[in-house]
């Protein structure tokens, strides 16, 4: 395709005060880092440590976690990071963490599956490999279907050879009572003949019918993996985690006590999480730290007194607020830099500046070009994550490539991030909420309807019944939303996927908490699960 080319004619003068780093610099919280650094030493002595960073949005929890992860890498730890979202399934977080620990490239499921088998064999954990294969490659789509790992090289001859290899490992008694021979014997007996049931503790029946639960498999895996490799698991925004995934975390923390493992979680105090972890409440920065972070963002060596006073009065040391205010000041052209000293311009009209973050966000969005503003409005309605293809369909932009360019520009403006390849979301949830609130009811309704049309046309692995139900609800179509979720849950249950059905109903209750039929079905399945 045609590309733009340029000739370099001269070196431009640096504009140091107008360039933000790609992320917030780490400044302050020295005591936190000392405390967290000590947990790494304890973990290296085979003492599993768990730490929870708790604080309001924008206070810097993720920033501390990123700095700690970097420290852990330098100390020889293997680090895996997952950010929770309310759309997560019970497997999303753990699938991401396990894939990172095992260095699996999930873009090629077949090759990744072969790597998984080899790595579990090296860990002498082949017996739980099927559970992790299901975690990584057999994820329930919520509509009764499962992703099947492709096996283009596996022939019928190889499958038969594997079966006979398993049979050869069985004892004579096992062959008589279980496996293929036992099955053939029972099939050949006249109807009504009472046969001895298969031996449940050995043989082919065990391999075919028994599978370690994900809870126990995670415990066994982490114990074996961390014997030789110190490990840090970071789970960000835990307050948004799927309830069943949270139970998995609690089970791991209870059962894995002797291991070279550190588990660091961050969450907002909007929920009460009963975790077996050391809780650290993250404070705001003090004034000196606020000045330092501003100087780092502005690439300045000093702050003028007027700028310093304004930052402290308006932000009280909250990193997100500091960043938002500085961006607004730069956008308005109110900051000048002379010999490394950043200061408010004499004619800066600070009285006209927004008083809070909500107004700061609105003022930034208002200055965007029409195309960028349109895309960011649609993004706020789509919610936590979306692809360029989904954005193109819902925004009616008409070109996926142009949409990708705009999304890239919004990332450069630090409004969006690419959480994983091809999947975008807001950098701060607060920004998403503020933009959604600014849209008129008519604007929201139009975008929700377009989203409904898009998700209605998605089938198989691409279907997301909960997302579709959410947009239907926003369009005032509650009965249809309930029907979509109920149908998907019934299909999951027919596929013997009780956990998937429970997950669907649990998600549904967050969308329409007053719906009694959903609550009834959820309670029924939970009783069924406990009975099993």
C-alpha positions in Angstrom: 0.0 0.0 0.0 1.2 3.6 -0.5 3.1 5.1 2.4 4.2 8.6 3.4 8.0 9.2 3.1 10.0 12.1 4.6 13.4 13.7 4.3 15.1 14.7 7.6 16.2 18.3 7.0 17.2 19.5 10.5 17.0 18.7 14.2 14.0 20.4 15.8 14.3 22.1 19.1 13.1 19.8 21.9 9.7 20.7 23.4 10.3 19.0 26.8 7.3 20.3 28.6 4.7 18.9 26.1 5.7 15.3 26.0 4.3 12.8 28.5 5.9 9.4 29.1 3.9 6.4 27.9 3.0 5.7 31.5 3.0 7.4 34.9 6.5 7.5 36.4 6.9 5.8 39.7 7.6 8.3 42.5 6.9 8.0 46.2 5.6 5.1 48.4 9.1 4.2 49.6 7.8 2.3 52.6 5.4 0.3 50.4 8.3 -0.8 48.2 10.4 -1.8 51.2 7.5 -3.9 52.5 6.9 -5.5 49.2 10.6 -6.1 48.6 10.7 -8.1 51.9 7.9 -10.4 50.6 10.2 -11.5 47.7 12.9 -12.5 50.3 10.3 -14.5 52.3 9.0 -16.2 49.1 12.5 -17.2 48.2 12.6 -19.0 51.6 9.6 -21.1 50.5 7.1 -19.0 52.3 4.1 -18.1 50.2 3.2 -14.5 50.6 0.0 -12.7 49.6 -0.5 -8.9 49.6 -3.6 -6.8 48.7 -3.2 -3.1 47.7 -6.4 -1.3 48.5 -7.4 2.2 47.5 -9.7 4.4 45.5 -9.6 4.7 41.7 -6.6 6.8 40.5 -4.6 6.5 43.7 -1.8 4.5 42.1 -2.4 0.9 43.0 -1.5 -0.4 39.5 1.5 1.9 39.4 2.9 0.4 42.6 2.1 -3.1 41.2 4.0 -2.4 38.0 7.0 -1.2 39.9 6.9 -4.2 42.1 6.7 -6.5 39.1 9.8 -4.9 37.7 11.6 -5.4 41.0 10.5 -9.1 41.0 11.8 -9.7 37.5 15.2 -8.2 38.5 15.2 -10.6 41.5 14.8 -13.6 39.2 11.0 -14.1 39.6 8.7 -15.2 36.8 5.9 -12.6 36.7 2.4 -13.1 35.3 -0.1 -10.3 35.3 -3.9 -10.3 34.7 -6.3 -7.4 34.9 -9.9 -8.3 35.9 -12.9 -7.0 34.1 -16.6 -7.6 35.0 -17.0 -9.5 31.7 -14.5 -12.1 32.8 -15.5 -15.7 32.9 -14.4 -18.0 35.7 -11.4 -19.0 33.6 -10.3 -15.8 32.0 -7.8 -14.7 34.7 -6.4 -18.1 35.4 -6.0 -19.0 31.7 -4.0 -15.8 31.2 -1.8 -16.3 34.2 -1.0 -20.0 33.4 -0.3 -19.1 29.7 2.2 -16.5 30.8 3.9 -18.8 33.3 4.3 -21.5 30.7 5.3 -19.0 27.9 2.5 -20.3 25.6 1.7 -18.5 22.4 -2.1 -18.9 22.2 -2.3 -17.6 18.7 -1.6 -21.1 17.5 -3.7 -23.4 19.7 -2.3 -26.6 18.2 1.3 -25.7 18.8 0.5 -24.3 22.2 -1.3 -27.5 23.2 1.8 -29.5 22.2 3.9 -27.2 24.3 1.5 -27.6 27.2 1.7 -31.4 27.1 5.5 -31.2 27.0 5.8 -28.8 29.9 3.4 -30.7 32.1 5.3 -33.9 31.3 8.6 -32.2 32.4 6.8 -31.1 35.7 5.6 -34.7 36.1 2.0 -33.4 36.1 0.7 -35.1 33.0 -2.3 -36.4 35.0 -3.6 -32.8 35.3 -2.7 -31.7 31.8 -6.3 -32.3 30.5 -7.7 -29.9 33.1 -5.3 -27.1 31.9 -6.0 -28.0 28.3 -9.7 -27.3 29.0 -8.8 -24.1 30.9 -6.7 -22.8 28.0 -8.3 -24.3 24.8 -11.7 -25.5 25.8 -13.1 -22.3 27.2 -16.9 -22.2 27.2 -18.3 -19.6 25.0 -21.4 -19.3 27.0 -23.7 -20.6 24.3 -23.1 -24.3 24.7 -20.1 -24.6 22.4 -16.4 -25.1 23.1 -13.3 -24.2 21.3 -11.7 -27.4 20.0 -7.9 -27.6 19.7 -7.1 -28.3 16.1 -5.0 -31.4 15.5 -4.1 -31.5 11.8 -1.3 -34.0 12.1 -3.1 -36.4 14.3 -4.2 -39.4 12.2 -6.6 -42.2 13.0 -3.6 -44.6 13.2 -2.0 -42.4 15.9 -5.2 -42.3 17.9 -5.6 -46.1 17.8 -1.9 -46.5 18.8 -2.5 -44.3 21.8 -5.5 -46.4 22.9 -3.5 -49.6 22.7 -0.6 -48.1 24.6 -3.0 -47.3 27.4 -4.4 -50.8 27.3 -0.9 -52.3 27.5 -0.2 -50.4 30.7 -3.2 -52.1 32.4 -3.0 -55.2 34.6 -4.8 -58.5 33.6 -7.4 -57.9 36.2 -8.0 -54.3 34.9 -8.4 -55.6 31.4 -11.1 -58.0 32.6 -13.1 -55.4 34.5 -12.5 -52.1 32.7 -11.2 -50.5 29.6 -12.0 -51.6 26.1 -12.0 -55.3 27.0 -14.4 -54.8 29.9 -16.6 -52.7 27.7 -16.7 -55.4 25.0 -17.4 -58.0 27.6 -20.4 -56.1 28.9 -21.7 -55.3 25.4 -21.7 -59.0 24.5 -23.6 -60.1 27.6 -27.4 -60.8 27.3 -29.7 -58.0 28.5 -30.3 -58.1 32.2 -27.0 -59.8 33.1 -25.4 -58.2 36.2 -21.7 -57.4 35.6 -19.1 -56.2 38.0 -18.7 -52.5 37.5 -15.5 -51.1 36.2 -12.6 -50.5 38.6 -12.9 -46.8 39.3 -9.4 -46.5 40.7 -7.4 -47.7 37.8 -7.2 -48.4 34.1 -8.6 -46.7 31.1 -11.9 -45.8 32.8 -9.9 -43.6 35.2 -8.1 -41.9 32.4 -11.3 -41.3 30.4 -13.7 -40.4 33.2 -11.7 -38.8 36.0 -10.4 -35.3 35.7 -8.8 -33.3 38.5 -10.9 -30.2 39.4 -9.5 -26.9 38.4 -9.1 -25.9 42.1 -6.9 -28.9 42.9 -5.1 -28.8 39.6 -4.1 -25.1 40.2 -2.8 -26.0 43.6 -0.7 -29.0 42.3 0.6 -26.9 39.4 1.7 -23.9 41.5 3.4 -26.1 44.1 5.4 -28.0 41.4 6.1 -24.9 39.3 7.4 -22.8 42.1 9.7 -25.5 43.5 12.5 -24.3 41.2 11.1 -21.0 39.8 10.2 -18.1 42.2 6.9 -16.6 40.9 4.9 -13.4 41.3 1.2 -13.4 40.3 -0.4 -10.0 39.9 -4.1 -9.7 39.7 -5.2 -6.1 39.1 -8.7 -4.7 39.8 -9.8 -7.7 41.8 -13.1 -6.0 42.7 -14.2 -6.7 39.2 -13.3 -10.4 39.2 -15.8 -13.2 38.4 -17.1 -14.7 41.7 -16.1 -18.2 40.8 -12.6 -17.1 39.8 -12.3 -15.3 43.1 -13.2 -18.6 44.9 -10.3 -20.3 42.9 -7.9 -17.6 44.2 -9.1 -18.1 47.8 -8.6 -21.8 47.5 -5.1 -21.4 46.1 -4.2 -19.0 49.0 -5.5 -21.5 51.5 -3.9 -24.6 50.1 -0.5 -23.2 48.8 1.3 -22.1 51.9 4.8 -23.4 51.3 6.0 -22.2 48.0 8.3 -19.7 46.3 5.2 -17.7 45.4 4.0 -14.1 45.9 0.4 -13.2 45.0 -0.2 -9.4 44.7 -3.8 -8.2 44.2 -5.2 -4.7 43.9 -8.8 -3.6 44.4 -11.0 -0.7 45.2 -12.8 -0.6 48.6 -16.1 -0.9 46.9 -16.4 -4.6 48.0 -15.3 -6.6 51.0 -13.0 -9.4 49.9 -12.3 -12.0 52.5 -8.7 -12.9 51.4 -5.9 -14.5 53.3 -3.6 -11.7 52.5 -1.7 -8.8 54.0 -3.7 -5.6 53.3 -1.9 -2.4 52.5 -4.1 0.8 52.1 -2.5 3.0 49.5 -2.3 6.7 50.5 -2.2 9.7 48.3 1.2 11.3 47.5 2.5 14.1 49.7 3.2 17.5 48.3 6.9 16.9 47.6 6.0 13.6 45.8 3.3 15.5 43.8 5.9 18.0 42.6 8.3 15.3 41.7 5.7 13.4 39.6 4.7 16.6 37.9 8.3 17.4 37.0 8.8 13.9 35.6 5.6 14.2 33.5 6.6 17.6 32.2 10.3 16.7 31.7 11.2 19.7 33.9 13.8 20.0 36.6 11.8 22.5 38.7 8.2 23.6 39.3 7.3 27.3 39.8 5.4 28.1 43.0 2.1 29.0 41.2 2.0 25.7 39.4 3.0 23.8 42.5 0.3 25.5 44.6 -2.4 24.8 41.9 -1.5 21.1 41.6 -1.6 20.6 45.4 -4.8 22.5 45.9 -6.7 20.8 43.1 -5.4 17.2 43.3 -4.4 16.5 47.0 -1.7 14.2 45.7 -4.0 11.8 43.7 -1.8 10.6 40.8 -4.7 10.4 38.3 -5.9 13.9 39.2 -2.3 15.2 38.8 -2.0 13.7 35.3 -5.5 14.9 34.3 -4.9 18.5 35.5 -1.5 18.7 33.8 -2.9 17.5 30.5 -5.6 20.2 30.7 -3.1 22.9 31.5 -0.9 21.8 28.5 -3.9 21.6 26.2 -4.9 25.1 27.1 -1.3 26.3 26.6 -1.1 27.6 30.2 2.4 26.1 31.0 5.7 27.5 29.9 9.2 26.1 30.4 12.3 28.2 30.8 15.7 26.7 31.5 14.0 23.5 32.8 11.6 25.4 35.1 7.9 24.7 34.5 5.5 27.4 35.6 2.1 28.8 34.8 2.0 31.5 32.3 1.3 35.0 33.7 -2.0 35.2 31.7 -3.1 31.7 32.6 -6.8 31.8 33.5 -6.8 29.2 36.2 -10.2 30.3 37.5 -11.7 28.9 34.3 -10.2 25.5 34.8 -12.5 22.6 35.8 -12.6 21.9 39.5 -12.7 18.1 39.5 -11.7 15.1 37.4 -15.1 14.7 35.8 -14.9 18.2 34.4 -11.3 17.7 33.4 -12.2 14.6 31.4 -15.1 16.4 29.7 -12.9 19.3 28.8 -10.3 17.0 27.2 -12.9 15.1 25.2 -14.5 18.4 23.9 -11.2 19.4 22.3 -10.9 16.2 20.3 -11.5 16.2 16.5 -15.0 15.0 15.5 -13.8 11.5 14.4 -11.9 10.9 17.7 -14.8 12.2 19.7 -17.2 10.0 17.9 -15.1 6.9 18.4 -14.5 7.6 22.1 -18.2 8.1 22.6 -19.0 4.7 21.0 -16.2 3.2 23.1 -17.9 4.4 26.3 -21.1 2.7 25.3 -19.4 -0.6 24.3 -17.9 -0.8 27.7 -14.8 -2.5 29.1 -13.3 -4.0 26.0 -13.9 -4.1 22.2 -12.2 -4.9 19.0 -11.6 -2.6 16.0 -14.1 -4.8 14.0 -16.8 -4.3 16.7 -16.0 -0.6 16.8 -16.3 -0.3 13.0 -19.7 -2.0 12.9 -21.2 -0.1 15.8 -19.7 3.3 15.0 -20.7 2.9 11.3 -17.3 4.4 10.4 -17.0 2.3 7.3 -13.4 1.3 7.4 -11.7 -1.0 9.9 -8.3 0.4 9.0 -9.3 4.0 9.6 -10.8 2.9 12.9 -7.5 1.3 13.9 -5.7 4.5 13.1 -8.0 6.5 15.3 -7.7 3.9 18.1 -4.0 4.2 17.9 -4.3 8.0 18.2 -6.5 7.7 21.2 -3.9 5.4 22.8 -1.2 8.0 22.1 -3.4 10.5 23.9 -3.4 8.0 26.9 -7.2 7.6 26.7 -7.3 4.0 25.5 -5.0 1.0 25.9 -4.6 -2.3 24.0 -5.1 -4.8 26.8 -4.2 -7.7 24.5 -3.7 -8.0 20.8 -6.6 -6.4 19.0 -8.6 -5.8 22.2 -9.0 -2.2 23.4 -10.3 -0.6 26.6 -10.2 2.7 28.5 -7.0 3.4 30.4 -9.1 4.6 33.3 -12.6 3.3 34.1 -13.4 6.7 35.5 -12.9 8.2 32.1 -15.3 5.7 30.5 -18.0 6.4 33.2 -17.7 10.2 32.8 -18.0 10.1 29.0 -21.0 7.8 29.1 -22.7 10.2 31.5 -22.2 13.1 29.1 -24.1 11.4 26.3 -27.7 12.1 25.8 -30.3 9.4 26.1 -30.8 9.4 22.3 -27.1 9.1 21.7 -26.7 6.2 24.0 -29.8 4.4 22.7 -28.6 4.6 19.1 -25.2 3.1 19.9 -26.8 0.4 22.1 -29.1 -0.6 19.3 -26.2 -0.8 16.8 -24.4 -3.0 19.4 -27.4 -5.3 19.7 -27.5 -5.7 15.9 -23.8 -6.6 15.9 -23.9 -9.1 18.7 -27.1 -10.8 17.4 -25.1 -11.7 14.3 -22.2 -13.3 16.2 -22.4 -17.1 16.6 -20.3 -19.9 17.9 -17.1 -18.9 19.6 -17.7 -15.2 18.8 -21.1 -15.1 20.6 -21.3 -13.2 23.9 -24.8 -13.6 25.3 -24.1 -11.5 28.4 -22.9 -8.6 26.3 -25.9 -8.9 24.0 -28.3 -9.1 27.1 -26.7 -5.9 28.5 -27.3 -3.9 25.3 -30.8 -5.3 25.0 -31.5 -4.2 28.5 -30.2 -0.7 27.8 -32.6 -0.6 24.8 -35.5 -1.4 27.1 -35.9 -5.0 25.9 -35.7 -6.8 29.3 -37.8 -9.9 28.3 -35.5 -10.6 25.3 -32.4 -10.0 27.4 -33.6 -12.6 30.0 -34.5 -15.0 27.2 -31.0 -14.7 25.7 -29.2 -15.5 29.0 -31.6 -18.3 29.9 -31.3 -20.0 26.6 -27.5 -19.9 26.7 -27.5 -21.2 30.3 -29.8 -24.1 29.3 -27.6 -25.0 26.4 -24.5 -25.0 28.7 -26.3 -27.2 31.2 -27.3 -29.6 28.4 -23.6 -29.8 27.5 -22.9 -30.9 31.2 -21.3 -27.5 31.8 -22.9 -26.7 35.1 -20.2 -24.2 35.9 -20.8 -22.4 32.7 -24.5 -22.1 33.4 -23.8 -20.8 36.9 -21.5 -18.3 35.5 -24.1 -17.0 33.0 -26.8 -16.6 35.6 -24.3 -15.0 38.0 -23.4 -12.4 35.4 -27.1 -11.9 34.5 -27.8 -11.0 38.1 -25.4 -8.1 37.9 -27.4 -6.8 34.9 -30.9 -7.4 36.2 -30.6 -8.1 40.0 -34.3 -8.0 40.6 -35.2 -10.8 38.2 -36.5 -13.7 40.4 -36.4 -16.4 37.7 -32.6 -15.9 37.2 -32.1 -16.1 41.0 -34.2 -19.3 41.2 -32.2 -21.0 38.4 -28.9 -20.0 39.9 -29.9 -21.4 43.3 -31.0 -24.7 41.7 -27.7 -25.1 39.8 -25.6 -24.2 42.9 -27.5 -26.9 44.9 -26.8 -29.3 42.0 -23.2 -28.4 42.0 -22.9 -28.9 45.8 -24.6 -32.3 45.5 -22.2 -33.4 42.8 
